Amino acid sequence: MKQFEYDILFFEVRKQKDFGEMRRILNERGAEGWEVITAEAGDYGYTTFVKREITETSK
């Protein structure tokens, strides 16, 4: 059976340039095997939930 680990990221977004930083961090996490499950907009930014499969090498 597949197993997953989860993480929660918060991105403070106040200016258009903040989206570039958010994109950079999400791309870094994606390269590490993380996948965005969902992102929710709040008053001061985005809360993003990510997961990745746990493998024998990542334990």
CYANA upper distance limits for C-alpha pairs under 8 A (distance plus 0.5 A):
  2 LYS  CA     53 GLU  CA      7.41
  2 LYS  CA     54 ILE  CA      7.96
  3 GLN  CA     53 GLU  CA      6.27
  3 GLN  CA     54 ILE  CA      5.95
  3 GLN  CA     55 THR  CA      8.36
  4 PHE  CA     51 LYS  CA      6.86
  4 PHE  CA     52 ARG  CA      5.94
  4 PHE  CA     53 GLU  CA      4.81
  4 PHE  CA     54 ILE  CA      5.64
  5 GLU  CA     51 LYS  CA      6.08
  5 GLU  CA     52 ARG  CA      6.14
  5 GLU  CA     53 GLU  CA      6.93
  5 GLU  CA     54 ILE  CA      6.89
  6 TYR  CA     49 PHE  CA      7.77
  6 TYR  CA     50 VAL  CA      6.20
  6 TYR  CA     51 LYS  CA      4.87
  6 TYR  CA     52 ARG  CA      7.21
  7 ASP  CA     49 PHE  CA      6.52
  7 ASP  CA     50 VAL  CA      5.86
  7 ASP  CA     51 LYS  CA      6.85
  8 ILE  CA     47 THR  CA      7.44
  8 ILE  CA     48 THR  CA      6.23
  8 ILE  CA     49 PHE  CA      5.18
  8 ILE  CA     50 VAL  CA      6.80
  9 LEU  CA     47 THR  CA      6.28
  9 LEU  CA     48 THR  CA      5.55
  9 LEU  CA     49 PHE  CA      6.90
  9 LEU  CA     50 VAL  CA      8.28
 10 PHE  CA     45 GLY  CA      7.67
 10 PHE  CA     46 TYR  CA      6.22
 10 PHE  CA     47 THR  CA      5.02
 10 PHE  CA     48 THR  CA      6.68
 11 PHE  CA     22 MET  CA      6.90
 11 PHE  CA     45 GLY  CA      5.92
 11 PHE  CA     46 TYR  CA      5.64
 11 PHE  CA     47 THR  CA      6.94
 11 PHE  CA     48 THR  CA      8.36
 12 GLU  CA     18 ASP  CA      7.88
 12 GLU  CA     44 TYR  CA      6.26
 12 GLU  CA     45 GLY  CA      4.82
 12 GLU  CA     46 TYR  CA      7.10
 13 VAL  CA     18 ASP  CA      5.75
 13 VAL  CA     19 PHE  CA      7.21
 13 VAL  CA     44 TYR  CA      6.71
 13 VAL  CA     45 GLY  CA      5.08
 13 VAL  CA     46 TYR  CA      7.70
 14 ARG  CA     18 ASP  CA      7.16
 14 ARG  CA     44 TYR  CA      7.33
 14 ARG  CA     45 GLY  CA      7.65
 15 LYS  CA     19 PHE  CA      8.14
 16 GLN  CA     20 GLY  CA      8.20
 17 LYS  CA     21 GLU  CA      7.60
 18 ASP  CA     22 MET  CA      6.82
 19 PHE  CA     23 ARG  CA      6.55
 20 GLY  CA     24 ARG  CA      6.65
 21 GLU  CA     25 ILE  CA      6.77
 22 MET  CA     26 LEU  CA      6.69
 23 ARG  CA     27 ASN  CA      6.55
 24 ARG  CA     28 GLU  CA      6.77
 25 ILE  CA     29 ARG  CA      6.73
 26 LEU  CA     30 GLY  CA      6.50
 27 ASN  CA     31 ALA  CA      6.72
 28 GLU  CA     32 GLU  CA      7.08
 29 ARG  CA     33 GLY  CA      7.07
 29 ARG  CA     34 TRP  CA      5.84
 29 ARG  CA     35 GLU  CA      8.29
 30 GLY  CA     34 TRP  CA      5.25
 30 GLY  CA     35 GLU  CA      6.56
 33 GLY  CA     52 ARG  CA      6.28
 33 GLY  CA     53 GLU  CA      8.22
 34 TRP  CA     50 VAL  CA      6.52
 34 TRP  CA     51 LYS  CA      5.84
 34 TRP  CA     52 ARG  CA      5.17
 35 GLU  CA     50 VAL  CA      5.78
 35 GLU  CA     51 LYS  CA      5.86
 35 GLU  CA     52 ARG  CA      6.61
 36 VAL  CA     48 THR  CA      7.48
 36 VAL  CA     49 PHE  CA      6.43
 36 VAL  CA     50 VAL  CA      4.82
 36 VAL  CA     51 LYS  CA      7.09
 37 ILE  CA     48 THR  CA      8.11
 37 ILE  CA     49 PHE  CA      5.99
 37 ILE  CA     50 VAL  CA      5.76
 37 ILE  CA     51 LYS  CA      7.29
 38 THR  CA     48 THR  CA      6.41
 38 THR  CA     49 PHE  CA      5.99
 38 THR  CA     50 VAL  CA      7.80
 39 ALA  CA     46 TYR  CA      6.83
 39 ALA  CA     47 THR  CA      6.08
 39 ALA  CA     48 THR  CA      4.70
 39 ALA  CA     49 PHE  CA      6.75
 40 GLU  CA     46 TYR  CA      5.96
 40 GLU  CA     47 THR  CA      5.78
 40 GLU  CA     48 THR  CA      6.92
 41 ALA  CA     45 GLY  CA      6.42
 41 ALA  CA     46 TYR  CA      5.05
 41 ALA  CA     47 THR  CA      7.09
 42 GLY  CA     46 TYR  CA      6.33
 42 GLY  CA     47 THR  CA      7.96
 54 ILE  CA     58 SER  CA      6.41
 54 ILE  CA     59 LYS  CA      7.13
 55 THR  CA     59 LYS  CA      6.97
